[in-house]
Amino acid sequence: MNTLRYLFAICTSMVMVGCMDGDKGLFDSDWETGNVNPSDYFGNNSLQETNVVTIKELKDKYIGVSNSVQNDTARITEDCQIKAIVTANDVGGNVYSEIAVDDGTASILICISQGGLFAYLPVGQEILVDLKGLYIGTYGYQAQIGTAYTNASGKTFPSRMSQVLWQQHFKLIGKADPTKVVAEEFDVDKLKDKTYLYENSGKLMTIKNVKLKEADGKKTFAPSSEKDAGNGVSRQIAGFSSSYLVVRSSTYADFAGLVMPKEALNLTGVFTRYGTTWQILLRDINDVEPYKAQ
């Protein structure tokens, strides 16, 4: 089901490409040879670097480590941009309707109401994002950019912007270079450090030499029978309280039905937060690797 969903998303994107460029479409020779420049079809090439701020500066200005509001949002009214590299997308179905970006100073999530983002925002793709008119804030204290959404409880937070709005607010820079994306090792000694949580939530990191507590050779990552209201399953890591650290997987992830390995592992993913809990979002099953002692 998930594979079909993504094939549909890719086809939709390609049909959109054909519509955007008149005669040039899906079966054009450029597509057949792979000689395609995605920036000709996606994003806003008229954007120019005029006032680029770091993600750290952006977060410090609008959120801050002492932010006491769990779900809050603000409209960005100044002319400013961020320039960052995509570290995670929806290729594996676990990170969905959003991408994670990092500029070397910090990371943040960008929420987009579109499937198949990986087709034009692969890992290692640098982008320029025009922030004016977008919203920034937190959901469960996790910093993210999007459009304002108020839920039934009256809480407002940044949620998924339309794909039309997103196309106006970003520009692809050069070609994707996956070698630029290197996961940082998670410091388990700072598990409960509030500043570390604030500064690193949303970052691609790796926790090494751990075991999944519930792995018994039969249990899978995210069976539908165990899903919560968010259509996800949280798995505990042995030796760590689930109040502080879990592996969070969607029941729609490509690896949801795979049996969890019992051996010691290195787990890579986007280390997001919900409250004071670190939630590891694996990008795909390749983020689960056997631990090898050095």
C-alpha positions in Angstrom: 0.0 0.0 0.0 2.8 2.4 0.9 4.7 1.6 -2.2 1.7 2.4 -4.4 1.2 5.6 -2.5 4.7 6.8 -3.4 4.4 5.6 -7.0 1.3 7.7 -7.3 3.1 10.7 -5.8 6.0 10.4 -8.2 3.6 10.1 -11.2 1.7 13.1 -10.0 4.9 15.1 -9.7 5.9 14.1 -13.2 2.5 14.9 -14.7 2.9 18.3 -13.0 6.3 18.7 -14.6 4.7 18.1 -18.0 2.0 20.7 -17.4 4.6 23.2 -16.2 6.7 23.1 -19.3 4.4 22.8 -22.3 5.8 20.4 -24.8 8.5 18.9 -22.5 6.9 16.1 -20.5 7.4 12.7 -18.9 8.6 11.0 -22.1 10.8 13.7 -23.4 14.4 12.6 -24.3 15.8 14.5 -21.3 13.7 12.4 -18.9 14.7 9.2 -20.7 18.4 10.0 -20.5 18.2 11.4 -17.0 19.6 14.7 -18.2 17.2 16.7 -16.2 17.7 19.8 -14.0 15.1 19.6 -11.3 15.3 23.4 -10.7 13.7 23.8 -14.1 10.5 22.3 -12.8 10.5 22.7 -9.0 10.8 25.7 -6.8 11.1 29.5 -7.4 14.2 30.4 -9.4 13.5 34.1 -8.9 14.5 33.9 -5.2 17.8 35.6 -4.4 20.0 35.5 -1.3 19.4 38.9 0.3 19.3 38.3 4.1 20.3 34.7 5.0 20.1 33.9 8.7 21.2 30.7 10.4 18.7 28.2 11.7 20.2 28.7 15.1 19.5 32.5 14.9 16.0 31.8 13.7 15.2 29.4 16.5 16.8 31.6 19.1 14.7 34.6 18.0 11.4 32.9 17.7 11.6 30.0 20.1 14.5 29.9 22.6 15.6 27.2 25.0 13.3 28.5 27.7 10.1 28.5 25.6 7.3 27.4 27.9 4.6 27.1 25.3 4.3 23.6 23.9 2.3 24.5 20.9 2.9 28.0 19.6 3.5 29.8 16.3 4.4 33.2 14.9 4.2 34.6 11.4 7.6 35.7 10.0 7.2 39.2 8.6 10.7 40.2 7.8 12.6 39.5 4.6 14.9 36.7 5.5 16.0 33.3 4.3 17.7 30.1 5.4 20.1 28.2 3.3 20.4 24.5 4.3 20.8 20.9 3.2 18.1 18.3 3.2 18.9 15.6 5.7 15.7 13.6 5.7 12.6 13.3 3.4 9.7 10.9 3.0 11.5 8.2 0.9 10.8 5.5 3.5 7.3 6.6 4.6 8.3 7.3 8.2 9.1 10.9 7.8 6.1 12.2 5.9 4.7 15.6 4.8 7.9 17.2 6.0 11.6 17.4 5.4 14.5 18.0 7.9 17.1 20.5 7.0 20.5 21.5 8.6 22.8 24.4 7.9 25.6 23.4 10.3 24.3 25.6 13.1 21.1 23.8 13.8 18.3 21.8 12.3 14.6 22.3 11.8 11.6 20.6 10.2 9.7 22.1 7.3 6.1 20.9 7.0 4.7 20.4 3.4 1.3 18.9 2.4 2.7 16.8 -0.4 3.8 13.2 -1.0 6.8 12.1 -2.9 9.0 15.0 -1.7 12.0 12.8 -2.1 11.6 13.0 -5.9 13.0 16.5 -6.0 14.3 17.0 -2.4 16.7 14.1 -2.0 19.1 13.9 0.9 22.0 16.2 0.3 20.1 18.7 -1.7 20.8 22.3 -0.7 17.9 24.7 -0.8 17.2 28.4 -0.2 14.0 29.0 1.7 12.3 32.4 1.7 10.7 32.7 5.2 8.6 35.9 4.8 5.0 35.0 5.2 5.6 31.5 6.6 5.1 30.5 10.2 7.5 29.2 12.8 6.9 27.6 16.1 6.7 24.3 17.9 4.6 21.2 18.1 5.4 19.3 21.3 8.3 21.8 21.6 9.7 20.5 18.2 10.7 23.5 16.1 9.2 23.6 12.7 8.2 25.8 9.8 4.9 25.7 8.0 1.5 27.4 8.0 -0.6 28.2 11.1 -3.1 25.6 12.2 -5.4 25.8 15.2 -6.8 22.5 16.5 -10.1 21.7 18.3 -8.5 22.5 21.6 -7.6 26.0 20.5 -3.8 25.3 20.3 -2.0 26.8 17.3 1.1 25.4 15.8 3.0 25.3 12.4 1.5 22.7 10.2 1.7 21.5 6.6 1.7 24.3 4.0 0.2 23.7 0.6 2.5 22.5 -2.1 1.6 25.6 -4.1 2.8 27.8 -1.3 5.9 25.7 -0.8 6.9 26.0 -4.5 6.9 29.8 -4.1 9.1 29.8 -1.1 12.1 27.6 -2.0 14.9 27.4 -4.5 17.0 24.4 -5.4 20.8 25.1 -5.3 23.0 22.9 -7.4 22.8 19.1 -7.4 22.2 16.9 -4.4 25.4 15.6 -2.8 24.6 12.9 -0.2 28.2 12.9 1.0 27.5 16.3 2.6 25.1 14.7 5.1 26.8 13.0 8.0 24.9 12.0 11.1 26.3 13.3 14.4 26.7 10.8 17.2 24.0 11.3 19.9 25.5 12.0 23.3 23.7 9.7 25.7 25.3 11.5 28.7 23.1 14.5 27.7 19.9 12.6 27.4 18.1 14.8 30.0 20.0 18.1 29.2 17.4 20.7 28.2 19.8 22.8 26.3 21.1 19.8 24.3 17.5 18.8 23.6 16.7 22.3 22.3 19.8 22.7 20.2 19.8 19.3 18.6 16.1 18.3 18.2 15.4 17.9 14.5 19.0 16.9 13.7 20.2 13.7 12.0 22.1 11.7 14.6 23.2 8.2 15.4 22.9 6.3 18.7 25.4 3.5 18.8 25.5 0.0 20.4 21.9 -0.2 21.6 19.2 -2.9 21.5 15.5 -2.6 21.0 13.9 -3.8 24.2 10.9 -5.5 22.7 12.8 -7.3 19.9 12.1 -11.0 20.4 12.5 -12.3 16.8 8.8 -11.9 16.1 7.7 -8.4 16.9 7.7 -5.9 14.1 8.5 -2.2 14.2 5.0 -0.7 13.8 2.1 -3.2 13.5 -1.3 -1.6 13.0 -2.6 -3.5 16.0 -0.4 -1.4 18.3 -0.8 2.0 16.7 -1.8 5.0 18.8 -3.9 8.0 17.8 -1.0 9.3 15.7 -0.9 6.1 13.6 2.5 5.4 15.1 4.3 2.9 17.5 7.0 3.9 20.0 9.6 1.3 20.7 11.7 1.4 23.8 15.5 1.2 23.7 16.9 -1.2 26.3 18.5 0.7 29.2 16.6 3.9 28.6 13.3 5.1 30.0 10.6 5.6 27.4 10.0 8.9 29.0 13.2 10.2 27.5 14.0 8.1 24.4 12.1 6.0 21.9 12.2 4.8 18.3 9.1 6.3 16.7 7.7 4.5 13.6 4.6 5.1 11.5 2.4 2.2 10.7 2.7 3.4 7.1 6.5 3.2 7.0 8.0 0.9 4.4 9.7 -1.1 7.3 6.7 -1.1 9.6 6.1 -4.8 9.1 9.7 -5.9 9.4 10.8 -7.9 12.4 13.0 -5.8 14.8 16.6 -7.1 15.0 17.6 -8.6 18.4 21.3 -7.8 18.2 23.1 -4.6 19.1 22.5 -1.8 16.7 23.5 1.6 15.5 20.3 3.6 14.9 20.3 6.7 12.7 17.4 9.0 12.2 16.0 12.4 12.8 16.1 13.0 16.5 12.9 14.9 17.1 11.3 15.7 20.4 7.8 15.6 21.9 8.0 17.4 25.2 11.1 16.1 26.9 11.2 12.8 25.0 13.6 12.2 22.2 11.8 10.4 19.3 14.1 8.8 16.7 12.5 8.8 13.2 14.3 6.3 11.1 14.3 7.5 7.4 14.3 3.9 6.1 15.5 0.5 7.1 19.1 1.4 6.0 19.2 3.5 9.1 19.3 0.3 11.2 22.7 -1.2 11.1 24.4 -3.9 13.2 26.8 -2.5 15.7 30.4 -3.5 15.2 32.9 -3.0 18.0 36.0 -1.1 16.9 
